[in-house]
Amino acid sequence: MAGVPASFVEPLGMLEWDSIAQGWLAADALLKEAEVATIAVRPVTPGRFVALFSGDVESVRSALGRGIEVGGDSVIDSLFLPAPHPGLTPAIAARSAVDAVEAVGVIETLSLCSLVLAADGAAKSGSVELLEIRLAMGLGGKAFCVLSGEVSDVEAAVARGTDLARERGHHLRSVVIPRPDERTVRHLLDPQDPFSDFVV
């Protein structure tokens, strides 16, 4: 449901390394350090490694600290969200089905952690829905999120998310598309089907 919810989900921790080998080593170390549940632990383009995990506050903090320690100078970015928006995790690598929307917003960043931070802040800023969070696969290391809602709400959400990404120094570009064409929405949420308007 759109808007700021009454409750949040378990704390999230995230680390991003510029080395796949060091990423595996650091991810293993952080998993041994504390009892956390893994959401994503894998290589991402272009030759980076990411770990996203959840748990209680102290476990996530402890795991993050260990991952940063073992990762050393290969750590690109890190993130701790003690009270993430509940739409955050479902939107990662997921696409929501929508028919018509008043507006869509897209925030694009150069790091995965900064995008998750931006998406969380945008979702908490008002009555918007997170439709998708795409993290690096096939994007040359970039990440983006898509959200929808009324024009003014999307503008406010995108502005908030953009500010958070800029504070990290990883913001690339943000846009708001008022009254998007239904085909734009369809292709935005289904990039695997670029030729759906054509009949073979």
Secondary structure by P-SEA (a helix, b strand, c coil): ccccccccccbbbbbbbccaaaaaaaaaaaaaacccccccccccccbbbbbbbcccaaaaaaaaaaaaaaacccccbbbbbccccccccccccbbbbbccccbbbbbbbccaaaaaaaaaaaaaccccccccccccccccccccccccccaaaaaaaaaaaaaaaaaaccccbbbbbccccaaaaaaaaccccccccccc
